[in-house]
Amino acid sequence: MKFWFILVTLLTPLPFTTFQSTSTEKVTLQLAGTSIKENGEKMIKIGGKCGGGKVIAFHLPENGWFVFSTEPYAGYDFQRIAKLNGNRISFSLDDSNYEVISDDAISSERQTLDLWVVRIPPPADKADAIGKATACFSDFKYFETKLLREEKR
């Protein structure tokens, strides 16, 4: 009987999340020479580097901020829909396909990773106020206090 229990246990497929058990504390995100594409069309091309944190984001006028994180944050509708693969993040949201492409690896700790995404639309009176941009932050609270506070003025 013990033999069958062990055999069944070994042959039972593990859920996908088990393979992604690396602590998010150790995973940092970074960008270098970044391109953002929406439905195959290049929307942003920015040189330089940013990163070393848990959160990266990009902004498109009228669409707001698209925020990627290694973990979800309370109070926001984060969805685990983005796939990190080396130097590329891809996801679909609101009938559009997006790609974030970096010249360097986006994470030095992981080559593949599922990321959490939330879109934060701009206030109605400031839909075009801020241009196209990318940003990197140590954590979501820093993003929230720095950028969102300034955008709501």
C-alpha angles and dihedrals in degrees: 000000000000089000092058092046091053092044093050091046092052094047097045107107115243119232115257092246090066090067091055096056097128107127112254086223088075097043117090128180127216140169132211126177093353131200123188119200128192114195089342095307117117107240101168135023114179129168126209132057136276134167150066095151145090097260135058125172145176132204129215120184113255090011099063128206125344106201125196121196140173088229138021123256128217118253095034131083098242114177126195095231108119124094120207112204113173106295096355136079118191132183143148124230134162094000093307132106118221134193128189110197122188128189089229133038110289091219125027090197100051133030094193127030140151110238132201117239134194129175114215109195118215120252110274093246093053104042093131099026098103122046130219114307147153126218140183126203139182090234142349095260090061090050091047096051098040106039106021093048091052092046093052094056 
